[in-house]
Amino acid sequence: MHKKYTILIIDDKDENLHYLNNILKNYDYNIRATTDPSFALTSSQSYPPDLILLDIKMPNIDGFEVCKLFKENDKLKDIPIIFISAIDDIEIKVKAFEQGGVDYITKPFEKEEVLARIKTQLKIFENNQTILSLLQQQDFFLKKIIHEMNTPLSIISLNVDNLERQLGPKEQFEAIKASSKSLSSIYNDLYYLTKKQTMQKNIKAINLVNFLSSRIIFFDEIAKTKNIILDLEISDEFDVLMDEYEFERIIDNTLSNAIKYSFENTIVVIALKNYQLEVINEGIKIKDTSLVFEKYYQEKVKNIGLGLGLNIVKSICDNYAIKIEILSDEVTTFKYIFPQNLIKEGL
């Protein structure tokens, strides 16, 4: 069903209100007009318009201040505001856009120009609302997936461990546990994406040797499905000052990526040297290293994954000012260079 948009006109001159009303009334818009900016703000909180035409030069309070009051209101801040003014000055126009205006129309009004600009901004507003709705649905969908994944993963892991104790080690059990851990890594990525805005960081010293050893143990079953050996090489022992969950997303996604794109029967080296972390694997060459951090990007290989992991890694590293270098030829190297303020030397 076609929506009938509401346009609010705020201008201190009645003749301008009448003129704009006459232009718009025949074009399927609901028109509200007032010379009182305070009344416009108050009434909009109860009945928000879809677009505002706002005069700049008004007594008591100018249009820029009115715009600021709208933008400070959470309920009204996204309403597009088109400034209208007799002032045809570039500095005033720039200020109008800096204050949050989406367009600027100079007086005297040209009917076709007014209609075209309003139509354009309403279409942009409608598209933005659609995008916002889709993002909200996506957020709900991700949260739903996370909720539905957690329990089955726990049940699978628990039952495989019980069966292994009863029947002994079997190749099928190893495959199930490896797949379960791959899904667990995806679960943790999705969880991080939905919680990162509200997550409380707990910065502490993380001993890299101990931490990397524990993650290597976790990924060992996944690596074994391709007969890959995970080798930890230590030249320097040091701690990093970070939130442990965020650091885990860096390590897990880097190791997962290295295993995923490694050839079978190879070695993935995790090296600590020169107060840097390197993950080196022999496998598929990365054609364009500048693309690997883009969301949903994947090299053309059939593997489980959403293309989110390295995007999450880049986001976390940027927040901590951790520099990432990638070299990919005969072997691929991911190098993480920690800033000095994150490094705590081992005893």
TAKA-V926147 format. One record per residue. NEAR is the number of other C-alpha atoms within 8 Angstrom. Layout:
<<NEAR> <NEAR>>
//
This chain:
<<2> <3> <4> <7> <9> <11> <13> <14> <12> <15> <14> <10> <7> <8> <6> <8> <13> <8> <8> <8> <10> <8> <8> <11> <10> <7> <5> <8> <11> <9> <11> <8> <10> <13> <9> <9> <10> <6> <8> <11> <10> <8> <9> <10> <9> <6> <6> <8> <11> <11> <12> <13> <12> <12> <13> <10> <7> <10> <6> <4> <8> <11> <12> <9> <8> <10> <12> <10> <9> <10> <11> <8> <8> <6> <6> <12> <9> <6> <10> <12> <13> <13> <15> <12> <12> <7> <7> <8> <6> <6> <6> <9> <10> <8> <8> <12> <10> <7> <9> <10> <13> <10> <9> <11> <10> <10> <9> <5> <8> <7> <7> <6> <8> <10> <9> <8> <9> <8> <8> <8> <10> <11> <8> <8> <10> <8> <8> <8> <8> <8> <8> <8> <8> <8> <8> <8> <8> <8> <9> <8> <8> <10> <10> <8> <8> <11> <8> <8> <9> <9> <8> <8> <11> <8> <8> <9> <10> <8> <8> <11> <8> <8> <9> <11> <8> <6> <6> <7> <8> <7> <6> <6> <10> <11> <11> <9> <12> <12> <9> <11> <11> <11> <9> <9> <10> <10> <11> <9> <12> <10> <10> <8> <8> <10> <8> <7> <5> <5> <6> <4> <5> <7> <8> <9> <9> <10> <10> <10> <9> <7> <9> <10> <9> <8> <10> <9> <8> <8> <12> <10> <12> <14> <12> <9> <10> <9> <9> <13> <11> <11> <8> <9> <8> <9> <8> <8> <12> <12> <12> <12> <12> <12> <10> <10> <6> <9> <9> <8> <13> <12> <10> <10> <12> <13> <10> <10> <8> <12> <12> <7> <9> <12> <9> <7> <8> <11> <10> <15> <12> <12> <11> <13> <10> <6> <11> <10> <11> <13> <14> <12> <14> <12> <10> <7> <9> <9> <5> <6> <9> <5> <7> <10> <11> <9> <8> <7> <10> <7> <5> <4> <6> <4> <5> <5> <6> <7> <10> <12> <11> <14> <12> <13> <13> <9> <8> <10> <11> <9> <7> <6> <8> <11> <10> <9> <9> <9> <9> <11> <7> <7> <11> <14> <12> <12> <11> <11> <11> <11> <9> <5> <5> <9> <12> <9> <7> <6> <2>>
//
